[in-house]
Amino acid sequence: MPIEGEPTVGKQVGFTPLVKADRLAKAIGVKACYVKNDTVNHPTLSFKDRVVAVALSRARELGFKVVACASTGNLANSVAANAASAGLESWVLIPADLEANKVLNSIVYGTNVVGIEGAGKYGWGFVNVNLRPYYAEGSKTVGYEIMEQLGWRVPRHTVVCMASGSLLTKVHKAYGEFTKLGLIEKAPFTIHGAQATGCNPITAARKSGTDLIRPVPHPKTIAKSLAIGTPADGYYAVKSMATTGGWSEDATDEEIIEGIRLLAETEGIFAETAGGVTVACAKKLVETGKIPKNEEVVLCITGHGLKTVEALAGHLGTPSKIKPTLRDFDALLSSGLAKAHAKA
């Protein structure tokens, strides 16, 4: 990592489970599937804790007393929490229509949550601007851990959701670094991207066979954490996919919700909307043959579903209601309604 000494922020971050997802593998039609489960990453239940730990450790080395970020949610949560633990003042700039749970999960840490213009005139270390070179490197730990948890080998296929595209490029970089260092044997690997249909500039470029990223001026998707219409690392993400023979897919809002449901019902993992994108796109990649059915795939699930519960409102049904009698419970069982709820 690009810091001078031992990390001083986020020592508890990372090494999240790599779950062997046999039921999900069967559901999407692939031989073997693993889920890199960053829904349980500490402290804010998102992979962003990885990048912020590196950025704030370096910010301390550089002497910053105030850190800040512009965020669609998860980064704001992570900067607020990790700055609090590091004793740094923090400011987070967020969209006015951000999910309520993500707003609450920033405010609780005592950060300053505002919408502001002209923030560049202040002498602050912006985690995803002037600290971005350090911040971005933290994503490599996702790739490092996947290889270690697979028994020091690279997975054949990896599916990564994309906002800026940075995570995908850093997983690619991590696989290459371990190979170059001799920590794993050289083997072929393919990295695929996943975006929401309402904001898919990187996927559109990959599908059109170009590295020209055409901005999406007005993203429209329930996956707000992926709604980056001008992705900073889009060119490099396309290059990583092309270099490894990977492809990219996108998912509609309905497919995102179904992806969340599928992961929850098969593996007991509740992902935010970005995770629904990853699952839905992985399913498409298998169906179209981009991921052969007889090969393995790792899905990078980047955040917990409690962050985006609003997106599921009205889509999951309601609990059955009965009177507190055994007769009513037996009637419910006989009706088949309970079995329908438990079909997974």
C-alpha positions, 0 to 999 in steps of 0.5 A: 500500500502507498503509505510510509509506515504501518497503517494508522487508520482502519486496522480492523478493515477487510478480510471479509468472508469468501462464501462458497455459494453453491445454491446461487451457483445452481440458480445462475447455472454455473459450476462453482460460485463464490461471493466476496462478502463485503456486506460485513466489512467493518465499520460501515458494511461496505468495501469503501472502508478499504479505500478510506483506511488507506486514504486516511492513513496517508492523510495523517502522514501528510499532516491533514487535520480535515478530510472530506469527500463527495459521495453517493453514500457508502464513501460518506459513511466510511469517511465519517466513521473512520475519521471519527476513529482517527480523531480527524474532522470530516465533511461529506458532500452528498446528493440531496436525494440520497437514501435516508439510511445512508444519510443517517449512517454518516450523521451519527459519527458527528461529521458535517453533512452538507451540499456545497459549491466551490469546495476546491478553495478550501485546504482540505484533503479530499479522499476521492480527489487529491487523495485519490491515488492513495484511496484507489489502491485500497481496493486491491485488498479485495483481489488480494484476499480473494486469491488468498482465500481460494488457496493462493490462486486466481479465480477463473472469472470475477464479476465486479460492479462499476461506478467510477470503474476503479474497483474493477481495475484494482482487482485486475491489478491485484491479480497481476501483482500476486502473479508477478511476485510469484505468490500464485501460479500464472493462470488465465483469468477474466474480469467482467463488469456490471452496471445499472441500465440507467447509468451504464457508460462503461458497459456501453463502451465495452459492448460497442468495442470502443474505449470512448466513454460517453457520459450519462448526464442524468443517471436514472437507477435505484442503484444510486451508489453506481450512478456515476455518469462520468466515470473517472476510471472508465477508460481503464476499466474497459481496458482491463476487461478487454485485456482479460477477455472480459465482458460487461452487462447492465441490469434494469431496476427490476433485475436489480431487485431480483438479484438482491432477492436471489442472493438473499434467498439462496445464500442468506446475504442481504446486498444493497442495490449494487450487489443486486446489479452484480448478481443480475449481470453475472446471471446474464453473463452465464446465460450468454456464454461469456462465463462458461457454465463449467467454470467458476466465478467470484462475485464481488458484493460491495455493501449491505442491503440495510443501506438501500431498503427504500429500493425494495419498498413494495417489492417483497410482499408483506407478512401473513397475518392470522389470529393467535390460534393453532386453527388459524396457523393450520389453515395458513399451512393448508392454504399453501401460502407459507410454502410459497414464501419458503419456496427458496 
